[in-house]
Amino acid sequence: MYNSKITGLGKYVPDNVVTNNDLKAFMDTSDEWIQERTGIKERRWIDPKTSDDTTSIMGAKAAKIAIERAGLTKDDIDFIVFATLSPDMYFPGGGVRVQELLEMDTIGAIDIRNQCSGFIYGISVADQFIKTGMYKNVLVIGSENHSGGLERSTRGRGVTVIFGDGAGAAVLSREEDNSKGVLSTHLHSEGKHAKELALEGPSTGRWVDAIMEENDPDDVSYYPYMNGQFVFKHAVVRFSEAIIEGLTQNKLQKEDIDMLIPHQANLRISQFIQKKFGLSNDQVYNNIMRYGNTTAASIPIALTEAWEEGKIKEGDNVVLAAFGSGFTWGSAIMKW
């Protein structure tokens, strides 16, 4: 049995920077209020007036960089895994759009709809395909266009101030040394809390015609909803559990972590986990201050930046962990 190893990383974020002060134009908020609660200073939002970016286009841009850095061409990719909660259209998914945009052969493509933990789930799927020998090089993408679906008003500020747009990608390739690459992945879910972080409509349960017929100005079902405190309390528990599970399976201690890349949901969550595991600032990478929460894209963007900055070196133990809507959560343990 083979292992899979990340051989290329790439990211793409829109040019349009939206600061906390910029948000004051359409909601009652402040830079201090946002930073105190989330740690976010700015985020990137697609500007439809100046950019043709979509979820798939951003994913393709990040993917091109990752493929090139892996020393491969598009023709070397055997399969695409695309993680997002914000596809260009209701169907089909973003994976097939990337296949078209990159002019790839008629390889398979699947979409992962696990929101904040989507990239972890995507890594796990790719890893299993490679471990069994079915594929040699798998492209995993996390990409999100949140800005097009956020409520830009004071009523929606609790969610709107948090989220940003962007994409990250990784190429996983066959590694015959079983001591390197993805050592293990750990996936979990708890659907009873699904509505605590959700977007309920439009959906097949409450389709567009019903929303239009009711024409209710107080209807917020088509905007994301988040029970912030409830999510926070569960996140810090599940983050810890997933990390410990991965370390235990690989006979590692918390002191063995060289780099932890947490999903960038809230800087306060990351700081809580960092303190709990006794990790230094050099052992945890956060960039939510610059990009906000980019959901499925947050881990690959952060992982790419950490690698670009030389914070991840060969032989390092790298831990990825995420928690989000579903609830779903998970971790991936890697030997770089």
N, C-alpha and C positions, 0 to 999 in steps of 0.2 A: 504493500500500500504506500502511496506517495503522500507527501505533505504539499500544501500550497504555500506560496510565499509572495508577498507583495513586491513586485519588481518595478512598478511605476506608479507615480502619484501625480495628480493634477487638480487644479481648482480654477474656478471662474466666478467672479462676482460682478454685478452691474457697476457701471461708472458712477451712477447717481448716489451720492452720499446724503442721507437724511439724518440730521442731528436731532438731539432731544429738543433743542430750541426750535427747530423747524416744525416740530409737531404742535407747537403752541399756536400755529396759524389756524388749526381746526379743532383743537380740544383744550380743555382746561388742565394743564399739566405744567411741569417744570423739569429742568435738567436735574435738580436736586432730588425731586420726588422719584424720578425714574431710576437714577443711579442708586439711591438708597435701597430700593426694592429689588432691583434686577442686576445692577452693575453695568448696565448698558449705557454707552455714551452716544453711539450712532449705529446705523444699520444701512444696508444697501437695498434700495427699492428700484425695480425696473421703471424707467420713465418711458411710457409708450409713445411720447412725442419725439423722442430722440433715439429710441432703440427698438429693434425687432426681436429682442430676447424673449424667449418663452422657456418653460421648464425644460423641454427637450433640447432646444438650441443651447441653453447654458450647459446642460449635461454633455452635449456633444463637444462643446468647446473645452470643457474640463477633461473629457475622455481623450481628445487628440493629444493633449499635453502628457497625460499619463501613458498613453501608448508609445509616444516618442521617447519618453524617459525610460521606458522598459526596454528600449532597443528593438522594438517590434514595429510592424506595419499593421494597418487595419486588416490585412489579409491573414495575419497570424492569430487574430481573435476568433475563438471557437464558439463563444456564447456571451450573451449580454444579460446582466441582471440590473434592473432599473428600479430604484427605491424612491418613492415620492408619495405625498398626499395631495399634490396639486398638479395633476397631469394637464397637458394642453387641452384635452377634451375629455368628456366623460368616458368615451371609448373611441378608438383603441388606446392602449397605453403608450408610455414614453419610450419603452424599449425598442419598439419597431420604428419609431420616429428617428431614434439615434442610428439604427441600422441603415435607414435611408439617408440621413444627413451625412454620415461618414462613408456612404457608398460602399458598404460592406457586402460580402457574399450573403446568400440566403441562410445565415446562421440563425439559431434560435434566440428568442428574446422573451424574458418574462418580467413582469412588474411585481414589486413587493409593496404592499400597502400596510406597512406597520409604523407609519408616522415617525416619531422621534427615534425609535429603535430600528428603523428600516434598513440602515446601512449595516448594522450588526447582523440582522437577519440575512441581508444580501451576502455578506462575507461568509456566513455559515453555509448558505446554499452553494456558493461558488466553491467553497472548500470541499464540500461533499462530492461535487462533480469531479473535482481534480483528484481527490483521494481515491476514488474508485477507478480512476484511469479513463473516465469517459471523455474529459476535455483536458487540454494542456494549458490554454490561456483563456481566462474568463475576465471580462470587463464588468466591474461593479461600479454603479453610479448612484449618487444621492443628489437630487436636485429639487429645488422648491421655488415656486413663485407665490409667496404669501400675500404680497402687497395688493394684488388684484382683488383679493377677497376679504380685506379687513374693513371694519367699520371705522371710518375716519371721523370720529366725533367723541365728545366727552363720554357718552354712554359706553362706547367701546374701548376706552383707553386701557383698561386692565389687560386686554389681550393685544391691542394694536401696537402698543409701545414696545412689545417684546419681540415681534417677528420680523425677519428680514429675508431677502432673496439671495440665492447663490447656488453653486454646484461644486461637488467634489467627486473625484473618480480614482479608482485604483485598479491596476491590472494584477490579478493573481495568476501565478504561473507554477508549473509543476516543479517541485523540489524533491530530489531523491534522498536527501539527508533528512531523516525524520526528526532530528534534533533542532531543525530550523523551520522557520515559517510559522503558520498558524498551528499552534499546539492543541487548542481546543476552543469550542464555542459553546455558549450556554444560553438557552432561550426559554422565556417564560411568558405567561399571560394570565390575566384575571379579569374576565369580561364583565363581572358584576359591577365594576366601576366605570363601564364604558361611557356613560353619559356625563361623567365628571369632567371630561375633556373631549369634546366632540363637536362636530358640525352635522346637525340633524337634517337640514334641508338646504337646497333641493335634494331629494332622494326618491327612490322608487316608492317609499312609504308616504312621501308628501311631495308630489311632483310639481313641476313648474306651474301647470295650469291651476292647481289648487291655491298656490301662493298668490298668483295674479288675480284670481277670482275674489279672494278675500280682501286683497289690497289693504292690509292692516299695517299702518305705519309703526305700530309697536311690535310687530313680528320680527324677532331677531334670530329665528331658527336658521336662516341662511348665512349667519355670521358664526365664526367659531366661538364656542363657550368653554370657559375654564374655571373650575372651582379651585382657585389658586392655592389656598392654604391646605386644602385636602390633597391636592396633587403634590405639593411640597413635602408633606408629612410622609406620604407613601414613597416618594422618590428617594429620599435619603435612606430609607430602610432597604428598598429593593436594589439601589445602587450598591450598597454595602454587601448585600447577600450575593449578588451576581459576581462581584469582584472576589469575595472570599471563596465562592464555589470554584471559580477558575483557578485561583491560586492553590487551593487544596488538591484539585485533581492533578495538578502538575508539580505537586510537592514543593511549592514555593511559599515563601513568607512575604509579608508586606514589605519587609526590608529589601526584598529582591526586585521590587518594582523600580525600573529605571525611568519609565515614562508612563503616566496615566493620561489618556485622552478621554475625558468624559464628554458626553453629549452636552452641548452648550445650551442648556435650558434656562439656567439662572445662575449667576455667579455665586450667589449665596449657597446654592446646593453644592457646587464644586468646592467651595471653601469649607463647607461642613464635612464633606467626604475627605478632603485633604487633611483636615485636622484630626479626624477620626483615625486615619491610617498613619498619621505622623509623618506625612510626606512634606518635603521642602518645596519651595516655589519652582526649583529646577526639575522636580519630578512630576509636575502637573502642568499641562498646557491649556491655557484658556485664551480665547479670542472673542468671547461674546461681547466684550466692550466695543469692538469694532463692527461686528456683523449682526448682533442680536441672535435670536434663536432661528437657525435655518433648518430646523427639524432634521430630515434625513440627510441633509447636506452638511450638518454641523461637524460631525466626526471626520469625514474625509477632508473638509476644508482645514480643520485644525491639525489633522495628521499631516497633511501636505505642508502646512506652514512650519510645523515643528521639525519636519525632515529638512525643509529648505534652510532653516536657521541652524542646522547642525546639532539640534538637541536630541536627535535619535541617531545612534551609531550602531555599527555592526556588532552583534552579540548582545544588544540590549534586550531586556524583558519589557515588552510594550503591552499595556493593558488598555483595551477599549471597553467602555461601558455606557449604557444608555437606558433611559426610562421614559415612557410617554404614553400617549393615548392608547386605549385598548382595555385596560392597561396592558402594555407589553414592556418587557425589559430583557436585558441580556448583556453578555460580555464576551470578549474574544481575547485570548491570551496568545501572544506572539513572541517568538525569538527572532529578533531582527537579523 
